Amino acid sequence: MIVSPDLIAQYRRDYPHEHSTISAVEKHLEQRKTHPHHADIMGNITGSAWLVNPQNGKVLLTLHSKLHRWLQLGGHLEANDDLNIQRTALREAKEESGILHIARTHDQIFHLDIHYIPANGDEPEHYNYDFCFLHHITEDHTVYVSEESLDLKWFSLAELMQMELDAGLKKMCTKWQHAMFLADRYEKSALI
């Protein structure tokens, strides 16, 4: 199973306004189950990581080499991930950043998105159905730019809010801002 239906149901409860995206992802997953031999022409399942440095709240993004835009770290579900999209997200975060000390912050889906990918060389146009999970580094480490990236950079939320970002990244910024607000509020209430 690529992702637990319980995780998708929880995401639907948390973000009911994202109904059309959630329904499209569910439909895609069902089609992959019922037509496994045609999965490669239906689109790709990808896992990604909203990777945070908990010391300063900055998020690591990659300047994607093919798409030429800033994105969260991530990539395609592979056979060695044992059909577990959470493993995909963690593996891709480590591979694309060079950081070995990364942990998933919790099991909930941080963001669901569908990305249109234009034709490129031998690869026809298609859609990526992306499951993003919140991750954090557990130890400071120098990043290295892999062949899949033009650049890697840690961004503050303020910097991200000033940039021209695609709609999905903007939504993740808003979700991250909300999460930081709740965490700050919880810490302050614990001190009272």
N, C-alpha and C positions, 0 to 999 in steps of 0.2 A: 504494500500500500504506500503510495507516494506521500500522502498526507492524511492524517486522521480526519474523518468527517466531523468529529467533535471539535477539532481546531477551527474548521471552517464555520461550524455552527456558532462557536464562541465569537469569531470575527464578525459574523452577521449580527449578533446581538450587540457587539461593541460599536459597529459602524453600519447601522441599517440604511443610512443614506447612500452607501456604496452597493446597493442591491444589484444593479445591472452588471457591474464588474464581477461580483461574487457569483451571480447566476451564470455568467459566461464561463468563468473558471470551472464551476461545477459541471457544466455541460461538456466542456472540453475533457475533463477528467473521466466523465462517463463514456464519452466517445472513445477515448483511449482504451478503456476497459473492454468495451464491446467490440472494438475493431483494432486489436493490438498490432496487426500487421500493417496498418495504415497510419500508425502513430507518427511516423516521421514526416508525413505530408500534412498532418493536421496542425502542426506547430510544435514548439518546444516547451518543455517544462524547465524553468530555471529557478535556482535558489540564490538568494542574495542576503547580504549582511549590512545592516545599518551599524557600522562599527564605530564605537565611541571610546574615547579616552576618558575614563571617569575622573581623572585628576583635574581636567580643565573643561570637560563637556564638549570637546571638539569631535567632529565626525570626519572619518577618512573617506574621501571620494577618489575615484579614478577618472582620468580623462581618457575615455574609451578610444582605442586606436582606430576602430572602423567607423564608429558613429560620431566621433569628434565632439563629444559632449560629456559633461561631468555626470557620473552615475555612481551609485553604491556598488561595492564589490560583489561580483556574482557570476554565475555561469550555468551551463547546462547540467541537468541531471545525468549522471554517468552510471554505468553498470556497477562499478565498485562502490557506489553509494548505497547499494542494497535497497533501491527504491525508497529511500528516505530523504526527503527534500531538506530536512534540517541538517543532515550530514553534508549535503551538497553545499548549502550556504556556508557552513563552517570550513569545509575544504577549500572552497573558492576564496574565502576571505584570507586564509593562510597563504594559498598559492599566489594570489594577486598582490599581496602586501609584503610577503616575506616575514610577517610576524607570526611566530609560533605560539605565543602565549595569548590565545583568544578563547573566550568562553561565551556561550550563549547566555544571555541575561535571564531569559525565561523561555518557556516553550510556546507561548502564544505567537500567532502571526502578527507581525508589526504592520505589514502593509501587503496588500494584494494588488497586482497591476498587470495590464496587458500592454505589451510594447509591440508596435509595428516595426519590423526589421526589413529594410529595403534589400533588394537583390544585390549580391556582392560576389563577383567572380562566379564560382560554381554553385554558390548557394542562392536558391530562389528566394523571392520575398516571402515572408512568413510572419507569424506572431509568436512572441515569447509570453508564456503565462508564468508570471514571476511571484514567488512566495518569499517575502523578505522577513527576516527575523532580527531582533535586536541583539547585538553582541557587544562585548567590551574587551579591551585589552586588559590582561592581568599583570602585565609587567611592561614598562616602557621599552621600546625597541625602535631601532632605525628601520624605516621602510625601504623597500627597493622596488623599482619600476620594472614590472614584467613585460614580456613582449606583447601582452594584450592591452597595455596602457601606453599613453603618451606621457602621462605624468600622474603622480599621486600627491595629494595634499590634504592636510588636516584643516578643516574649516570650522569656525565658530558659527553658531546659529545666526548671529548678527550679520556675518559675512554672507552666509547663504541667502538670507532674506533680501540682500541687496543685489543678488545675481539674477540673471535671466535663466531660469531653470524650467525643465519640462514639468508638466502638470503633476506627474507622479512624484517627482522629487519635492515639489512644493508641498504636496500633501504630507510627505514624510517629515518635512521640516515642521509643519504645523503639529503633527502627532508628537514629534520629539519635544517641541516647545511645551505642549500640554503635559507630557510625561515629566519634564523637568519642573514645571510649575507644581505638579502634584507631589513630586518628591521633596521639593523645597518646603511646601506647605506641611507635609508629614513630619519633616525634621523639626520645623519650628513648633508644631503642636506637641511633639514629643518632649521638647524642652520646657514646656509650660507646666 
